[in-house]
């Protein structure tokens, strides 16, 4: 317990000149996977690792199981020596591996090379999810959609676009996906990009509160104090839960806000770790529940409706901004306004 406490303190105070000690030898794969499919993904990776072992090849992986736990690899984003990085880094959202320092030191330096499937999902092509610089591979996304309680809306229309959510008729009727300081980063970034700070504040004024995705599906349609008329929620939770007839799931006409599931693979490791890398670029799509994460592999028919679209913040926007720092700023501004700390 003392060691964990010390690590947490170190992480909170960490900067370029104050790093905690990393494991002495990096693993081949560092994987942070979405919680709903984490165990299934781990099972697939474990089988791949067993195949390597059977061939006498040593391949190591680190896959943290806790969704919010402190991990010994958390400071790896500050590492300046590419040889000390894992060969494959897979993560979610716009977190540490989008930091400007990490991007400058490793991504722009050409350390990583993308690995695309033979056929890219048309949803990814339409949204522009393929990295034109060939470094990040977005192997799936967490799409954020709407879930609405028609009864609670009364005579108000069901929102169909992200701009609809900004209308004052929905004041204090929106429940936003979030847990503590954790936010749906793709939602706030897209809103900020399209509508500026005014748009972000308009949604915050309409937001009743933040709620974890697993609690949302239990809350909607109830008379609880936390319930609202409209929920901004990951498609996995919205689509994999049975709802009464007055609850509808809406894929926004301008696209579900797409938070990336991605990996960075060292160019030097592509041959040695081809089977492992292949899981992300094509094998992930074979997992049934992964259908709600819009896998990049387009070789098999998807389960999403023909009307489904994805809304990606865009590589040009990412390139022009320090997307990690911008995410933290808009998250904080949104959260503070929801809490009345304007």
PyMOL commands that set and color helices and strands:
alter all, ss='L'
color gray80, all
select helices_A, chain A and resi 2-13+35-54+74-78+82-84+96-98+100-107+122-127+150-153+163-166+168-170+185-206+213-219+235-239+267-269+274-281+283-286+288-293+315-320+323-338
alter helices_A, ss='H'
color red, helices_A
select strands_A, chain A and resi 29-31+61-62+88-92+137-149+174-179+182-183+207-211+230-234+247-250+256-265+310-311
alter strands_A, ss='S'
color yellow, strands_A
deselect
rebuild
show_as cartoon
